[in-house]
Amino acid sequence: MTIVFSSDHAGYSLRESLVEHAKTAGYETIAVGAPSEDAYDYPDAADEAAKLVLSGTAHFGVFVCGTGIGICIRANRYKGIRGAPCTSVEMAELAREHNDANVLCLGARITPAGLAVEIMDAFLAAPASEVDRHKRRVAKLDGNV
């Protein structure tokens, strides 16, 4: 499985830690967005990575900015991206199970690195629900109704 990681400058350090953890766990990784902690706009980081998820180059995305909110708002402008800003393991599991989220959004200023790893692991491990009501709602999110 391939995961694209993206961040602005505020999320750069956390993104790099998450990439290393994902590699150790056996995932293929792609890193885009900020090349350092120098100023980098989160909409640009989201754009780069969303295109890789939508093209099928990456199965999932992990997007990081200061709060996880701005990068998530931008990512969700793309039809077919279901980004979820998560601050707990339970949120990550439910985002996958109930919403078939394909992009995890994290806030480097909000979520400690250790918890961010736990959240990412839970997100990647949780399956999307096959329950009809959840599938129907996801179809509505994608505008397929």
C-alpha positions as CSV (number, residue, x, y, z in Angstrom):
1,M,0.0,0.0,0.0
2,T,1.2,3.5,-0.9
3,I,0.6,6.5,1.3
4,V,1.2,10.1,0.2
5,F,2.3,12.4,3.0
6,S,2.0,16.1,2.6
7,S,2.5,19.2,4.8
8,D,3.0,22.8,5.0
9,H,6.0,24.3,7.0
10,A,4.2,23.9,10.3
11,G,3.6,20.2,9.7
12,Y,7.0,19.4,8.2
13,S,8.6,17.8,11.2
14,L,5.6,15.7,12.1
15,R,5.2,14.6,8.5
16,E,8.8,13.5,8.4
17,S,8.3,11.4,11.6
18,L,5.2,9.8,10.2
19,V,6.9,9.0,6.9
20,E,9.7,7.2,8.8
21,H,7.2,5.3,10.9
22,A,5.2,4.2,7.9
23,K,8.3,3.0,6.1
24,T,9.2,0.9,9.2
25,A,5.7,-0.5,9.1
26,G,6.2,-1.6,5.5
27,Y,4.3,1.0,3.6
28,E,5.4,2.6,0.4
29,T,5.6,6.4,0.9
30,I,5.6,9.5,-1.1
31,A,6.3,12.9,0.5
32,V,5.2,16.1,-1.1
33,G,4.6,19.7,0.1
34,A,7.1,21.6,2.2
35,P,10.7,20.7,1.7
36,S,11.7,22.3,5.0
37,E,10.3,24.4,7.8
38,D,10.4,27.5,5.6
39,A,7.1,29.1,4.7
40,Y,4.9,26.8,2.5
41,D,1.2,27.3,1.9
42,Y,-1.1,24.4,3.0
43,P,-3.4,24.7,0.0
44,D,-0.5,24.0,-2.3
45,A,0.5,21.0,-0.1
46,A,-3.1,19.6,-0.2
47,D,-3.3,20.1,-4.0
48,E,-0.2,18.1,-4.7
49,A,-1.2,15.2,-2.5
50,A,-4.9,15.1,-3.3
51,K,-4.1,14.6,-7.0
52,L,-2.0,11.5,-6.1
53,V,-4.8,10.0,-4.1
54,L,-7.4,10.7,-6.9
55,S,-5.1,9.3,-9.6
56,G,-4.6,6.0,-7.6
57,T,-0.9,6.6,-7.3
58,A,-1.5,6.6,-3.5
59,H,-4.1,4.6,-1.7
60,F,-4.4,7.0,1.2
61,G,-3.1,10.4,2.2
62,V,-1.8,11.8,5.5
63,F,-1.9,15.6,5.4
64,V,-0.4,17.8,8.1
65,C,-0.6,21.5,8.9
66,G,-0.6,23.5,12.1
67,T,-4.1,22.4,13.1
68,G,-5.1,19.9,10.5
69,I,-8.0,22.1,9.6
70,G,-6.8,24.3,6.7
71,I,-5.2,21.5,4.8
72,C,-8.3,19.4,5.3
73,I,-10.6,22.1,4.0
74,R,-8.6,22.4,0.9
75,A,-8.3,18.7,0.3
76,N,-12.1,18.3,0.6
77,R,-12.6,20.7,-2.3
78,Y,-11.7,17.7,-4.5
79,K,-14.6,15.4,-5.4
80,G,-13.6,11.9,-4.2
81,I,-11.4,13.1,-1.4
82,R,-12.9,12.4,2.0
83,G,-10.5,14.1,4.4
84,A,-11.0,13.8,8.2
85,P,-9.2,15.9,10.8
86,C,-8.6,13.5,13.7
87,T,-7.4,14.2,17.2
88,S,-8.0,10.7,18.7
89,V,-7.7,7.0,17.7
90,E,-11.5,6.7,17.9
91,M,-12.0,9.5,15.5
92,A,-9.6,7.9,13.0
93,E,-11.3,4.5,13.3
94,L,-14.7,6.0,12.8
95,A,-13.6,8.2,10.0
96,R,-12.5,5.1,8.1
97,E,-15.4,2.9,9.2
98,H,-18.3,5.3,8.8
99,N,-17.1,7.8,6.2
100,D,-14.6,5.7,4.2
101,A,-12.1,8.6,4.7
102,N,-9.2,8.4,2.4
103,V,-7.2,11.3,3.8
104,L,-6.2,11.7,7.4
105,C,-5.5,15.3,8.5
106,L,-3.4,16.0,11.5
107,G,-2.4,19.2,13.4
108,A,1.2,19.4,14.3
109,R,0.5,22.1,16.9
110,I,-2.4,20.2,18.3
111,T,-1.4,16.5,18.4
112,P,1.8,15.2,20.0
113,A,3.9,13.1,17.7
114,G,3.4,9.8,19.6
115,L,-0.4,10.2,19.5
116,A,-0.2,11.2,15.8
117,V,1.5,7.8,15.1
118,E,-1.3,6.0,17.0
119,I,-4.0,7.9,15.1
120,M,-2.3,7.1,11.8
121,D,-1.9,3.5,12.6
122,A,-5.6,3.2,13.6
123,F,-6.7,5.0,10.5
124,L,-4.7,2.8,8.2
125,A,-5.8,-0.4,9.9
126,A,-9.6,0.3,10.1
127,P,-11.7,-1.0,7.2
128,A,-14.5,0.9,5.6
129,S,-17.9,-0.4,6.7
130,E,-19.9,-2.5,4.3
131,V,-23.1,-1.6,6.1
132,D,-25.7,-0.3,3.6
133,R,-26.4,2.9,5.5
134,H,-22.7,3.9,5.7
135,K,-22.2,3.1,2.0
136,R,-25.3,5.2,1.1
137,R,-24.0,8.2,3.2
138,V,-20.5,8.0,1.6
139,A,-22.1,8.0,-1.8
140,K,-23.9,11.2,-0.8
141,L,-20.6,12.7,0.3
142,D,-19.1,12.0,-3.1
143,G,-22.2,13.5,-4.9
144,N,-23.1,10.1,-6.3
145,V,-26.9,10.3,-5.5
